């Protein structure tokens, strides 16, 4: 009986350096606890590339104006906002994972439910007045 030639199994290369850094950030964030981390969040925004920084600062301002009850957090090294100790939304800069656009993402506690299917992340390439209004409306709904 003829044996089949063995094919080399493709090996998983592991986590990228960016993914490992995000996990290490999360461990440090958990040690900080659930206090408001506005200073740390602004520091993290200050470390971003110029375009990500400008977008993140504008989103931060919109969130603080639209849902002042939300607390600033860090979530996997990204600016995030929580209500009742649960992360509602976060800003993922494009440079974080070398993507083409930044993302405004929402987690389970966000009240964005709309039927059986709804988006939980939004690409952000720039913030026009219409885009800012959309972000404000999403934040208000998410925090409700």
N, C-alpha and C positions, 0 to 999 in steps of 0.2 A: 504494500500500500504506500502510495506516494504522499509525503507530508507537504502541507501547504507552507510556502515560505512565510516566515514571520515578518510582519511589518512593524516598523518602529512605532511605538506609541508616542503620540504627541504629548509632551509634558507641559503642564501648566507652568508658566514663567513666574508666577507669584504676583504680588501686588506691585503696582508702579511706585516710584518714589513719591509721587503726589498723593497716592492713596495711603501709603504708609504714614506720611506726614499728617494727613487728615485724621487718621486713627490716633496718632500720638496727641494731636491737638484735642481730640475728644476726651481722652483720658485726663488731660490737664483741666479741661473745662468742667468735668464731673467733680474734680477736687475743689473747684471754686464754689460749688453749690448753686443754689437757686436765687442768689441775690441779683439785683439789677447791675449789669455790667456795662453801663453806658460808656464809661471811660475806656475800658478795654476794647469795646466794639469800635469806638472812634479811632483808637490806636491801630486796630486791625485794618480799618478802612484807609488810614494814612499810609500803610505799607503797600497798598495796591498800586498797579500801574495807573497812569494818569486818567485814561478813559474809564477804567473800572472804578477808580476812586470818585470821579465826578458823578457817575451813575449811582454808586452806592450811597454817596452823601445825599443826593437828591431823593433817593428812595427812603433813606433814614428820616429825612425831614418830612416827607409825605406821611410816613407811618406814624411819627410822633405827633403830627397834626391830626391825622385821621383817626387814630386809635391811641390816644395818650395813655390809656390804661395798660397797654402792652409794655413789657419790660424788655430791655436790651439784653441780649445773650450772645454767646459765641456757640456755634454748632459746627463741629468738624472744622474749626478754624475759619468759619464764615460768619458774617453778621447775621444775627437771627433775632426774632422777637417772639416773646412768650406771653401767655395769659394763663393764670392759675398754675404756673410751674410747668406748663407744656408748650413746647416750641410750635408756634402756629405757622410762621413763615421764615424764610431765609433768603439771602442774596448770595448767589454763587458767581463770583467774578469769572470772566472768560479765561483769564490767565491761570486760575486755580488748577484746572485740569486740561489746559491748552485747547479750549474749545473756541469756536468761532464767534460765540456771543455769550453775554452774561445771562443769568437766569434768575427770575424771581419765582421761588418755589414755595409750595404750601404743604404742610403735613396734616395728618388726620384731624387734629383739633380745629382746623379751619372749617368754617361753615360755608363751604362753597357748593354743597350738594345741589345738583340740578338734574333731576331725573335719574337715569341709570348710569350715565356717562358724563363726566365733566373733566376739564383740564385741571391739573394741579401744579403745573409749571408753565412759565411764560418766558419766551426769549425777549431780551431787552437789548436792542442795538443802540438806541438813543431815546431820550425822553422829551418828546414834543409836548405842548400843552394837552393835546388829546391823550397821549400816552400817560401823562401825569394824572389826568382825570380818571383814566381806566384803572391805574394802580390804586388811587385813593378809594375808588368804589370797591375794588377787590379787597382791600385791607379792611374797610368798614364792614363788608359782608363777612369776611373771614373771622373778624374779632367779635361779631355779634353773638 
